[in-house]
Amino acid sequence: MVLPIIPGLSSSSPVLDGKFSGFLDSRLNDYMGNSKKIPSVAGKIIPEVVKSKKEYEDLILNKMYLDIAPFDPEGVLQDEFLNARGAIARFGRGSIEIRVIDIQECVRSDIAIVQGIVNLLKFLVGHVDIGLQESLSTEDLHDVFVDCVKFGENSIIKNKAFLSCFNFAGSECRVKDLWKHIVDLSFSDLEKKGDQYFVLNHIFDNGTLASRLLKNLGSDYSKENIKKVYLKLNSCLVNNELF
C-alpha cells in the first residue's frame, strides 16, 4: 500500500547520460527491469499479498529458487535476498527491507522521508481495515507505482479505492497532495513542530529532489552545468541543508 507512492516523495534520479531520462525516478525505472530474464525474481516490484512465512516461502521464494536453479548450479542464490521486489521479508533480521526510496541531498531529508513512511505505516495498521487494503490487487498498485516513477509528485492517482484507504474523499488527486494529506493526518501536534514536518512541507512546496534538480538545470545539460548543479548537492550533504 505504501510502496506505490514513495517515489512521489523521494524521487531524486532524473538525469542519465547527460540528459533528462524522462523519469523523475530513473533508478526505479531501471530497477523494474532488473530481472527480465527471470521475471519471478522481481515480480511487479509491488509484493503479492501473503499472510504467513510459509505462504511467503511457497508463493515467492520457492518459485524464484526453481526458476533461477538452471543459472545457479552451486545454489549460491538460494536465499531470501534473491527476492528483488520493492519490499522483501528478511526473516534472519526480523524485518522488512524497503528498496524503493531514493537517497536525498542531506540526512535531514532522508530522516524526514523515513518519518513520513513510518507514520503512514502506523496509520494503516491502526486505522484501516486490513481487508480493504488486501482488496487492492498487485496489478492496481503496480499501475500507481509505474506512473509515480515517471511523474513523481505530479503523478495523478485515479484509483478511488486506493485513495479511500488513506481517508481521502476525492476520486483523484496528485501524489504530492495525497502525501500532504497523509502527513497532516498522521503527524501529532508535537511532530508538526519538528524538523521532519518542516522538511516534508519543503518537498510539498518545492517538489521532489528530482524536480528541484531539473528546475536548476533548466535546458542546459552541458557537463559544466550538470557539475555545477550537483556540486550544490555536495554542499547540502556537507552542511545538512535542504536543496
Backbone hydrogen bonds, N-H to C=O, Kabsch-Sander energy under -0.5 kcal/mol:
donor,donor_aa,acceptor,acceptor_aa,energy
5,I,2,V,-1.3
6,I,2,V,-0.7
6,I,3,L,-1.2
8,G,5,I,-1.0
9,L,6,I,-2.3
10,S,6,I,-2.2
11,S,7,P,-1.5
13,S,24,L,-1.2
16,L,19,K,-2.6
19,K,16,L,-1.2
21,S,14,P,-2.6
24,L,150,K,-1.5
25,D,149,V,-2.1
26,S,13,S,-2.2
26,S,23,F,-0.5
29,N,25,D,-1.8
30,D,26,S,-2.3
31,Y,27,R,-2.2
32,M,28,L,-2.1
33,G,30,D,-1.4
34,N,31,Y,-1.8
36,K,33,G,-1.0
38,I,35,S,-0.7
41,V,38,I,-2.1
42,A,39,P,-0.8
43,G,39,P,-2.5
45,I,42,A,-2.4
46,I,44,K,-2.6
50,V,48,E,-0.5
56,Y,52,S,-2.1
57,E,53,K,-2.5
58,D,54,K,-2.8
59,L,55,E,-2.8
60,I,56,Y,-2.0
61,L,56,Y,-1.8
62,N,57,E,-3.2
64,M,60,I,-2.0
65,Y,61,L,-2.8
66,L,62,N,-2.2
67,D,63,K,-2.1
68,I,64,M,-2.4
69,A,65,Y,-1.1
71,F,68,I,-1.7
72,D,68,I,-0.6
72,D,69,A,-1.4
75,G,72,D,-1.9
78,Q,75,G,-1.1
79,D,77,L,-2.4
82,L,79,D,-2.0
83,N,80,E,-1.2
84,A,41,V,-3.2
86,G,45,I,-3.3
87,A,45,I,-0.5
88,I,97,E,-2.0
90,R,95,S,-3.1
91,F,89,A,-0.6
93,R,90,R,-1.4
94,G,90,R,-1.1
95,S,90,R,-1.7
97,E,88,I,-3.0
98,I,96,I,-0.6
99,R,86,G,-3.4
102,D,100,V,-0.6
110,D,106,C,-1.9
111,I,107,V,-2.9
112,A,108,R,-2.1
113,I,109,S,-2.3
114,V,110,D,-2.2
115,Q,111,I,-2.6
116,G,112,A,-2.2
117,I,113,I,-2.1
118,V,114,V,-2.8
119,N,115,Q,-2.5
120,L,116,G,-1.8
121,L,117,I,-2.6
122,K,118,V,-2.4
123,F,119,N,-2.0
124,L,120,L,-2.6
125,V,121,L,-2.5
126,G,122,K,-2.4
127,H,123,F,-2.3
128,V,124,L,-1.3
129,D,127,H,-0.5
133,Q,129,D,-1.7
134,E,130,I,-2.6
135,S,131,G,-0.9
136,L,133,Q,-1.2
141,L,137,S,-2.2
142,H,138,T,-2.5
143,D,139,E,-2.1
144,V,140,D,-1.6
145,F,141,L,-2.3
146,V,142,H,-2.8
147,D,143,D,-1.8
148,C,144,V,-1.9
149,V,145,F,-2.4
150,K,146,V,-1.3
151,F,147,D,-2.7
152,G,148,C,-2.4
154,N,151,F,-2.0
155,S,152,G,-1.8
157,I,155,S,-0.6
157,I,173,C,-3.1
158,K,156,I,-0.6
160,K,158,K,-1.0
163,L,159,N,-2.2
164,S,160,K,-2.2
165,C,161,A,-0.9
165,C,162,F,-0.9
166,F,163,L,-1.6
167,N,164,S,-1.7
168,F,163,L,-1.8
169,A,167,N,-0.6
173,C,157,I,-1.7
175,V,155,S,-2.3
176,K,153,E,-2.2
178,L,174,R,-1.9
179,W,175,V,-2.6
180,K,176,K,-2.1
181,H,177,D,-2.1
182,I,178,L,-2.6
183,V,179,W,-2.9
184,D,180,K,-2.4
185,L,181,H,-1.8
186,S,182,I,-2.6
187,F,183,V,-2.1
192,K,188,S,-1.9
193,K,190,L,-1.6
194,G,191,E,-1.8
197,Y,191,E,-0.6
198,F,194,G,-1.5
199,V,195,D,-2.9
200,L,196,Q,-2.5
201,N,197,Y,-1.9
202,H,198,F,-1.6
203,I,199,V,-1.8
204,F,200,L,-2.3
205,D,201,N,-2.4
206,N,202,H,-2.1
207,G,203,I,-2.5
210,A,11,S,-2.4
212,R,208,T,-2.2
213,L,209,L,-2.5
214,L,210,A,-2.2
215,K,211,S,-2.2
216,N,212,R,-2.0
217,L,213,L,-2.2
218,G,214,L,-2.0
220,D,217,L,-1.9
221,Y,219,S,-0.9
226,I,222,S,-2.6
227,K,223,K,-2.4
228,K,224,E,-2.1
229,V,225,N,-2.6
230,Y,226,I,-2.6
231,L,227,K,-1.8
232,K,228,K,-0.8
232,K,229,V,-0.7
233,L,229,V,-0.8
234,N,230,Y,-1.4
235,S,231,L,-1.8
236,C,232,K,-2.2
237,L,233,L,-2.4
238,V,234,N,-2.2
239,N,235,S,-2.4
240,N,236,C,-1.0
241,E,236,C,-2.0
